[in-house]
Amino acid sequence: MARFPKLSGMRQVYELTVQMVLTSCGFGVPHYDFVQERSKLQEALAVKEEEGMEHYWKRRNAVSLNGKNTGITVD
């Protein structure tokens, strides 16, 4: 977490154990260049108070796409 900037609306960081990695030649993978940071998160936070973000997380992010509890809020 220390490597990421502290943002009020930041999400979770997952620690994984990787058992196998497959590679490919990558010949068809395009190059992408960094253009700039996205401003949408900061714009959304400017509209919401910190409590508003917590409410949003409880309402929208408490369960992952595969139905597991994300632990994003502590109740």
Legacy VTK file of the C-alpha trace (Angstrom):
# vtk DataFile Version 3.0
C-alpha trace
ASCII
DATASET POLYDATA
POINTS 75 float
0.000 0.000 0.000
2.905 2.362 0.660
3.666 2.435 -3.086
0.262 3.884 -3.964
-0.906 7.446 -3.382
-3.385 7.840 -0.518
-6.791 8.572 -2.068
-10.097 8.682 -0.205
-11.811 6.592 -2.870
-9.114 3.987 -3.340
-10.035 0.352 -3.592
-8.426 -2.781 -2.224
-5.060 -4.379 -2.848
-4.947 -8.158 -3.148
-2.000 -10.314 -2.193
-1.856 -13.412 -4.390
0.123 -16.598 -4.522
0.783 -17.431 -8.176
1.188 -21.134 -8.885
1.685 -21.041 -12.638
2.305 -18.395 -15.295
1.905 -18.939 -19.015
3.535 -16.732 -21.597
3.044 -16.085 -25.263
5.146 -14.424 -27.946
3.296 -11.117 -27.523
3.675 -10.278 -31.214
0.009 -9.185 -31.436
-0.021 -7.112 -28.233
-0.142 -3.356 -28.966
2.100 -0.796 -27.227
0.339 1.609 -24.905
1.783 4.863 -23.624
0.917 6.603 -20.358
-0.933 9.799 -21.223
-2.069 11.127 -17.847
-3.745 10.188 -14.571
-7.516 9.873 -14.730
-9.467 12.578 -12.907
-12.829 10.805 -12.524
-12.174 9.514 -8.987
-11.183 12.928 -7.678
-14.181 14.519 -9.426
-16.545 11.996 -7.831
-14.986 12.527 -4.406
-15.419 16.278 -4.717
-19.186 15.669 -4.878
-19.295 13.150 -2.007
-18.255 13.518 1.591
-16.141 10.710 3.105
-19.306 9.250 4.647
-20.887 9.289 1.205
-18.096 7.126 -0.199
-18.455 4.646 2.680
-22.198 4.454 1.985
-21.501 3.900 -1.730
-19.025 1.101 -0.959
-21.508 -0.644 1.350
-24.240 -0.349 -1.277
-22.201 -1.172 -4.418
-18.905 -2.879 -3.488
-19.593 -5.134 -0.481
-19.772 -8.267 -2.664
-17.425 -9.184 -5.531
-18.582 -10.277 -8.987
-18.227 -13.905 -7.883
-20.393 -13.331 -4.780
-17.659 -13.137 -2.153
-17.548 -10.565 0.659
-14.931 -7.957 -0.297
-14.294 -6.649 3.216
-14.102 -3.124 1.805
-15.906 -1.741 4.856
-15.533 -2.737 8.469
-18.840 -3.073 10.290
LINES 1 76
75 0 1 2 3 4 5 6 7 8 9 10 11 12 13 14 15 16 17 18 19 20 21 22 23 24 25 26 27 28 29 30 31 32 33 34 35 36 37 38 39 40 41 42 43 44 45 46 47 48 49 50 51 52 53 54 55 56 57 58 59 60 61 62 63 64 65 66 67 68 69 70 71 72 73 74
